[in-house]
Amino acid sequence: MTDQNSEELKNEDFDMSIFDDDMDDDIINQVDDHLANVHLQTPERPFKKSLISAPPEDDQVFLLRLFYQRFFPYKTYFNWLNYGLDISKNFTHREFSFTLPSDIYIRYNSFANIDVMKKEIERLQPIKIDIGAVYTVKPKDKKTVNEKVFKPLEKELVFDIDMTDYDEIRTCCSGGDICNKCWTFMTIAIKVIDAALREDFGFKHLLWVYSGRRGVHCWVSDERARKLDNESRKAIVGFLEVIKGGAEVSRKVKLPYILHPSLNRSLEIVKMYFGSLVLGEQEVLDTPESWNKVLDFINDADIKNDLNDQWNESPSRSGIDKWQDLRNELERKKRPDRESVARDLIFQYTYPRLDDKVSVQINHLLKSPFCVHPKTQRVCVPINPEVCEKFDPLAVPTLSKLSEELNTYDAKDHNDSDRKIPDYKKTSLRPYIEIFEKFVNNLIIEKQREKRDDAQTSMEF
């Protein structure tokens, strides 16, 4: 980096410790250019009262800055990751990573408090924020200590479920595209995994979040979950996993005849959706291309050939009727595993598909709630698992929608009390932040109760 650039960064009070050790001068210069561009395109003063419409070419920069200044729930966000009202290492030793335009990626950020973090976010305006682990040393001080000293201590147990992992079974969309038909797979995933984590492992504080485009994340925030080591996390994922095998494997589910109670509960959930979703909306038995994938699941050439011939003769018969044909054929051939074959097929087409790498490693990063997806411009909002079937990813607020709603509200006449309400309450972001606030309040109440109980115990002795 040139001396001139270094002096410019110094004048901006830029914290050089946010950069990773391996970041070269070219990357740092890119950050410098990004900051200069941001400052040129957006006003230095905070957005207040009514908005002035941004020029079309500056929309993304303008709207992102608006979001970070007027909508991002900094206080509640801090209370969540700090796990208490008093500042603690849960927050100060937490890693945050920022992604800037042109794939500038800055790891090992950490902050003394939420005000410092807010200032840095508003200045850098990252297009993505990832949350990492709590470390033995403040991540920003990583390069000042021996590598062996810098270790991850804890992090929420997290799950990442991505719609692209369903591409081999969904027929309506593929890749990053989603619609209300295939989104039902995410609804099933939330219901199954949420029930297992609560009922089988006793976890209580689960935050489900829409990824902003094509999937969902789960943050298990119980203290017991946060302190799990990698092996324990791996064991939990292993317990939950049912779909196993790569693209070359036709049958990815082979469960014992007698199911574990957890899987019996999951089966009752997925069976409710199999007919309407898989046989109906996804039409997996409607064309030879899709029904042959189903038949490949059955390890019996005679049954496969008979069903294929039968369906080719009457291809327009409904998926429900063809599914009954399959059940009848298994029964007619007296297959000893006829019930488990049909059952396992249901699991393969409905059960959640987990990205185990995200869950197992404590130091793995995961996209933060209330990010804004750079492609869809949708906010990564919480989902209430109790009514997740009502969640519509296509109706999630975007940056432009929030700006329009805020403009519409501020253009009206309001009394003094109305003017003081938080900006998010003026928009469609309100119900999502309220879900987040309820989740965090429950965490804080439990923490305060624990502190009170510990104090009473100490007094007794």
BAKOL-381151 format. One record per residue (C-alpha): x, y, z; residue in three letters. Coordinates in steps of 0.1 Angstrom, whole numbers, plus 5000, padded with zeros to 4 digits. Each point is the difference from the previous one (the first is absolute). Layout:
BEGIN
XYZala
...
REM end
This chain:
BEGIN
500050005000met
501350354992thr
500850255027asp
497250224987gln
497449725003asn
501249925034ser
499650365011glu
496550014985glu
499049695020leu
501550155031lys
498150324995asn
496849804997glu
500849835033asp
500049674982phe
500749705022asp
502749814982met
499649705024ser
496849904982ile
502249854972phe
501049645000asp
503749925003asp
500249874965asp
498350304983met
502350164975asp
500450374991asp
497849964970asp
497049895021ile
500650285025ile
500150254971asn
496749854987gln
498450085034val
501550354998asp
498450044966asp
496749865013his
499950255028leu
500750294977ala
497249884977asn
497649975029val
500750345013his
499650164966leu
496749834993gln
498350055033thr
499650305024pro
502150015031glu
497150105022arg
497649745014pro
496649954983phe
497350185020lys
496350074995lys
499050004964ser
502249844974leu
501350154968ile
499749754971ser
503349864989ala
501250024964pro
499449664983pro
503749924995glu
500650055038asp
497049815013asp
501949715015gln
502550215019val
497450255010phe
497549745012leu
502649795018leu
501150305020arg
496450085008leu
499549655013phe
503050005022tyr
499250345015gln
496349975005arg
498949635000phe
502849775012phe
499049895036pro
503450075016tyr
498950005037lys
498149674998thr
502849854978tyr
502550095028phe
497949865027asn
499749674981trp
503749954993leu
501150145034asn
497649775018tyr
499450265027gly
499650375006leu
503550065013asp
502849994975ile
501849664999ser
502549804980lys
497049844982asn
500050324980phe
503450155002thr
501849684991his
497549914972arg
501249994964glu
498050194973phe
501049994964ser
499050264974phe
499649954963thr
500350324979leu
499350044963pro
502349834975ser
500349715025asp
502350195024ile
499949775030tyr
501150125035ile
500249745028arg
500850035037tyr
498150325008asn
499150055036ser
498650295020phe
500150145035ala
496350084999asn
497050034977ile
500650374994asp
503549934986val
498549724978met
497250234988lys
502550274990lys
502149754981glu
497049854982ile
498750334990glu
503350104986arg
500949684982leu
496449924990gln
500749634995pro
497849814976ile
500249705023lys
500849945036ile
501049665014asp
500249905036ile
502749775013gly
501149865033ala
501050155034val
503849985003tyr
502549995028thr
501450334987val
498250294984lys
500049914963pro
501350344990lys
503149925021asp
500549674983lys
503350104984lys
501550125034thr
499949655016val
501449664993asn
497949804977glu
499649725026lys
498550255024val
497350124976phe
497349735003lys
496249994995pro
498249955034leu
496349994991glu
497350084975lys
496449934995glu
499149664986leu
499050104965val
498249834971phe
500050104963asp
497349854977ile
500350114964asp
497549944972met
502749914975thr
500449675019asp
496449924989tyr
500750044963asp
500049634994glu
496449975013ile
498350334993arg
498750064965thr
498750365002cys
503350195004cys
503749945002ser
503250175012gly
499350335018gly
496450034988asp
497149935024ile
496350024999cys
497249945024asn
499749634988lys
503549895009cys
500250235030trp
497949745018thr
503149795002phe
501450275023met
496850005021thr
500449635005ile
503750045010ala
499150265026ile
497349795015lys
502149685001val
503350145013ile
498350245024asp
498049725016ala
503149775003ala
502250275015leu
497450095026arg
498649665008glu
503049774996asp
502850245012phe
498050235023gly
501150334983phe
497750295005lys
501550314982his
499949944963leu
500150284975leu
498949914965trp
501150254973val
499350034963tyr
503350014981ser
498750284976gly
499849784970arg
499649625000arg
500449855034gly
499750025038val
502450015030his
499549905035cys
501950155030trp
499749785031val
501050255027ser
499649815033asp
503250025020glu
500349625000arg
499950014962ala
502650284997arg
502549825020lys
499949674980leu
503349894985asp
500349894964asn
499549635008glu
496850065018ser
498750224972arg
500949724976lys
498149755021ala
496950215000ile
500150054962val
500549624996gly
497049945021phe
497950244979leu
501349894966glu
497949764979val
500950094964ile
503449844993lys
501949954967gly
501050214970gly
498350064967ala
501149664987glu
498149825028val
496349934991ser
498949895035arg
501250255026lys
497849885028val
500149655015lys
498650005036leu
499449715023pro
496649845000tyr
499250135035ile
500650375001leu
501450215029his
497350205016pro
501650324985ser
499649864965leu
496549885007asn
499150365010arg
501750134968ser
498249754979leu
496650135013glu
501150354989ile
501349924965val
497149764992lys
497650305002met
501950174971tyr
501049714978phe
496849974981gly
499350374994ser
503650104995leu
501949724984val
497349824981leu
497950314993gly
502050324996glu
503349844992gln
498449744977glu
502749755005val
497949724986leu
498750194970asp
502849954974thr
502349714992pro
503050225009glu
498850065035ser
498349675007trp
503149814990asn
501950175028lys
497349865024val
500249654985leu
503850005002asp
499550015038phe
498549654998ile
502649724998asn
497749764981asp
500249994962ala
496749834996asp
498150265020ile
501750284982lys
499349874966asn
496349915008asp
499350355014leu
501950174971asn
497949814974asp
496850075019gln
500750385003trp
501150034964asn
496649854989glu
498150265021ser
502450295006pro
497250255008ser
498849825031arg
500650205032ser
503049985022gly
497849875028ile
498849724979asp
503549914989lys
501250005035trp
497349755009gln
501249794970asp
503449995016leu
498649905034arg
497949734984asn
502949864979glu
502249985031leu
497249815018glu
499349774970arg
503649904998lys
500049925038lys
503150215006arg
500949955036pro
501250375001asp
497050134982arg
498950245028glu
503550135007ser
500750064962val
496950224997ala
500850175033arg
503750074992asp
498950134966leu
497850265018ile
503050095021phe
502250044970gln
497650254984tyr
499150205030thr
502649985028tyr
502350305006pro
503450004983arg
502750145023leu
503350174991asp
502049825027asp
503250204995lys
498250325013val
498849835031ser
503149805011val
502850255001gln
499850265028ile
502050254980asn
497849984969his
498450334990leu
496350044992leu
498150294985lys
498650245027ser
496350065005pro
498950344986phe
502649994972cys
498750114966val
500549754972his
502050174973pro
498149844971lys
496450005012thr
500350305023gln
497849825025arg
500850035037val
501049685018cys
497150005024val
499049765029pro
497349744995ile
497649905027asn
500249615000pro
496549975015glu
498450154969val
502849944975cys
497549874974glu
498750364997lys
503550144992phe
500350124964asp
503650074989pro
498850194970leu
498250255022ala
503050085022val
500950375001pro
502650124976thr
502150325003leu
497950184974ser
496849905017lys
501150125034leu
501150334985ser
496650044983glu
498149915032glu
502050245021leu
499550284974asn
496349935000thr
499750015038tyr
502250315004asp
498050194973ala
496849985022lys
499250235028asp
500849855034his
499750125036asn
503150025022asp
499649655015ser
499849854965asp
503250174989arg
501949845028lys
499349644991ile
502949794986pro
500350004963asp
499649634996tyr
496550035015lys
499050224970lys
500749714976thr
499449644992ser
503349915019leu
498150055033arg
498749645005pro
503449854993tyr
501850225025ile
497349925026glu
500849634995ile
503650085006phe
499350215031glu
497949735015lys
502749744995phe
502750225015val
497850115029asn
499449645009asn
503849945000leu
500650315022ile
497349915025ile
501449655004glu
503550155005lys
498850245026gln
498149735018arg
503149785001glu
502050295015lys
497450065027arg
499949635009asp
503849995002asp
500050305023ala
497449845023gln
502049685001thr
503150195010ser
498250185028met
498749675014glu
503649885004phe
REM end
